[in-house]
Amino acid sequence: MKLLSVNSSQETQYLAAELAKVLQPGTVVLLDGPLGSGKTTFTQGLGKALGIRRAIKSPTYTIVKEYSIEGDKPLELIHIDAYRLETGGADSIDLHSYLRPDTVVFIEWSEYIADYLPETFIKIGFVPQNELTARQIEITVHGEKEAKKYEQLVAEWMKNWERNESENAFV
């Protein structure tokens, strides 16, 4: 597990932008934390860094939003907010249809669709701290299949983050 701290929504978005630099198609990321902890803020920073021009908002009512990413290869960001599936209906979103080699999938409130999650994923936990905008970020890789690939991705992401953090690149 990797632990780090951010002190503002700008830092949260910058952390996400650093992930965007190393993100591989086919990656699944779970965003875990209470309401208002930074999950959608993180996804907004990631989307902006990937070149998505549309506003990224939490798909709480629509559950799934798809964003095309311009570039050399076709790629889509799939943003899922399973909060409304707390009382059931997880099978209605057909999660497996989004888990393709040309997508990156970010899932908020994944505990409500746990039975449908892939075997391996990156989990990013957002833990609010005493200061209003401060967060502790917990990053873990789960599963065995392709875990090595995800572990390498996280290691490269953290190396870039630490280098830029020391240079105060997000100030």
N, C-alpha and C positions, 0 to 999 in steps of 0.2 A: 504494500500500500504506500502511496505517495501522499504526503500531507503538505499543504501550503496554505498561505493566507493571502487574501485580497482585502483591500480596504475601501473599494468603491465599485460602482457598476462599470466604470470605465476600465478598471483593472480586470474585472470579470470578463468584459468583452475582449480585452487585449489577450487574456489567457486563452479564450476561445479562438482568437485570430491566430495565435501560435499553433493551436491544434490544427486549424485549417491548412497550415503550411505542410503538414506531414500526413494528413488524413488520406486514407486509401479507400477507393471504391469498395463496397461490400462491408464496410465497418458499421457496427451497431453500438450505439452509446446510450446508456440509461442515465437519466438525470434524476437524482433523488434528493428530496428535501421538502420542507414544509412550504405552504403557500408564501409567495413573496421572497423566497430565499435566493433567487437568481437563476433559475432554470431557463426561463424564456430569455432573460437578458444574455445568458451565455449563448443560446441558440442565435439570437440576433447578431452578436459579435461574430460568430462563426459564419453565418450567412453573408454578412457584409464582406468579410474577408474572402469568401468564395466568389464574390462578385454578384450576389443576388441583389437586384435593385428594388424589388417589391418590399414593402414593409412586412416584417416577420412578426406576427402576433401569435399569442398562445391559441392553439386550435381547440380550446376547451369545449366549445359547442359543436364544432364540426368534427372533432376528434383527430382528423388527419388533414394535413396540408402538404402539398407537393410543390417544390420549387425547382425549376430548371436552372442548371448552372452552365453558363457559357464556357467554352474552352475547347481544347484539342479533342477530347473525348466526351460524348454525351454523359452527363451525370445529373442525378437528381438528389436533392435533400428532401427526405421524408421526415416531417415533424409530427409526432403523434403525442397527443395529450389524453391519457386514458382516465383522467379524473372522473369523468361522467360515467365510466364503466364500473364504478365502485360496487354497484348493486347487480352487476351482470351485463351480458351483452358483448363480452370480449370476443366471442367467435364471429360477431358481425363485422369486424373490421378486416378480416382476412389478412392478418399480419404477414403471413408467409409470402403473399403476393408482392409485398414491398421489399422483402429480403432478397435483393438481386445484386449481381456484380456491378450494376451501373447505378447503385444508390448508396447513400449514406443515410442511416436511419437513427434519429434521435427520439427517444421515448421518455416522456414525463409521466410520472405516476405508474411506473411499470408493474408495481405490485398487483394492480388490478387486471393485468393480462399475463401474469407469471406463467401460467400453463402453456402459453403460446410463444414464449421467448425462445430465441435460439440458444444453443448450448454455450456459446462463447460470446462475450461482450465486454465492453469497458463500462464501468459504473463510476459516475462522478457524483459524489455526495456534497451537498451544500449545507453547511451548518452555520446558521446565524450566530454571531458573537454579540457581546454586550453593546458595542458601538453599532449604530443604526445600519451602516452600509458594510461593516466588516463581516467577512465570511471565512470559515475554514473550509478548504476544498479537500476532499478525500477521493483519490483516484485509485481504483483497483481493476484488475483484469480477472474475469471469472470464466471458468470452463477450461477444457483441455484442448479441444480441436481448435487449431489456429491460435492458441494462446500465445505461442512464441511470437507470431506476427504482431499481435496486439501489444505484447510486452515491449517489443522493439519500437513500435510506434510511440508508446507512452514514454519510453526512455529518450527517444529523439525529441519529443515534445517538451519534456522536462529539461533537457539539456538547453534547448533554445530559450525556454522560459527563464531559466536561471541565469543564462548569459545576458539576456535583455533586462532582467530584473536588476542585475548588478550594475547595468549601464543606465538604470532609471529610464528606460525607453518609453514607459507609459506615463510618465509624469507630465 
